[in-house]
Amino acid sequence: MICMIYLSLISKYTKLCNVYFSGGFLYVDDIFQKVQKLRRYTLEDVKHVVESNDKQRFSMEQDKDGHWMIRANQGHSIEVG
C-alpha cells in the first residue's frame, strides 16, 4: 500500500508542486507526476489511505472539474487559511 510517510512529507512540508490551493490542498495528479516513488500508485490507493487512516491525517476534495486534491489535516509548514 502507498506509504503514508511520503504523503505526509509531500502534503505538509514541501512546496513540491509550487501551487497550494485554499486550505493547503495539492492536486494528486501533480504529486504522482513529481514524486518518482509514488508513480506506481493510483488515485484509489491514495483514497484508501485517506479513508482508512484512523487518525484522519489527510483530507481529499474534488475541484469543480472533478480533479482530486489532498492535504494534511495538521502540521503544515505554510499558512493554509
N, C-alpha and C positions, 0 to 999 in steps of 0.2 A: 504494500500500500504506500501511497505517497507519504513522504517524510514530513511530519509536522514541523520539524525544525527548519527546513527550507522555507516553508510557507510563512512561518513566524518571522524569520530573518528578513524575508522579502517584504512582507506587508508592514513590518514595524520599523525596520532600521535602515533601509536603503532608499535611494532615490532612483532606483533601477530604471523605471520607465519614464522618468523626468516629468511625469504628469500625475499628480494626485488629484482626485476629484473630491467634491464636497464630502466630508465625513471621513476622509483618508482612504477612499477606495482606489484600487488599481484594477485595470482590466486583466482578467485571467488569461486571455489570448496573448497580451503583451508579456506576461510573466513566462508563459510557455516559449515564446519566441526568444526571450533574452537569457533564460537560465537553462543551459545545456542539460543539467541533471534532472530537470523536470519535464523535458520534452517527451519522455516515454509515457507520461501520464495523460489522462483525459480529463475533460470537464467533469465527467461522472465521478472520477476518483477524488477530485477536489470537493465536489458536493458531498461525497460520502464522509470525508474528513470533517467538514464543517458540521454536518448533521449529527455525526456520531460522537463528537468530542464532548465529553461530559462537563468540561469546564467552560464551554461556549467561548473558545478563544477567537473564533472568526465569525464574520457575517458575510453574507453574499446578497447581492441585489442585481436586478437586470436594469439596464438603461432603457430609454424609450424605444431603442431599436432592437432590443432583445439580447444585447451583449451582456455577458456576466461580468460582474466586478466583485472583488473580495477585499476585505480589510481585517486587520487585527482589532479586537474589541477593546484592548488596553495596551499600554506600554509603547505608544507611538513616540517617535523621536521628532515629529513635526506637529504643528498645530493642526488639528483635524476639524475644528469648528463644527 
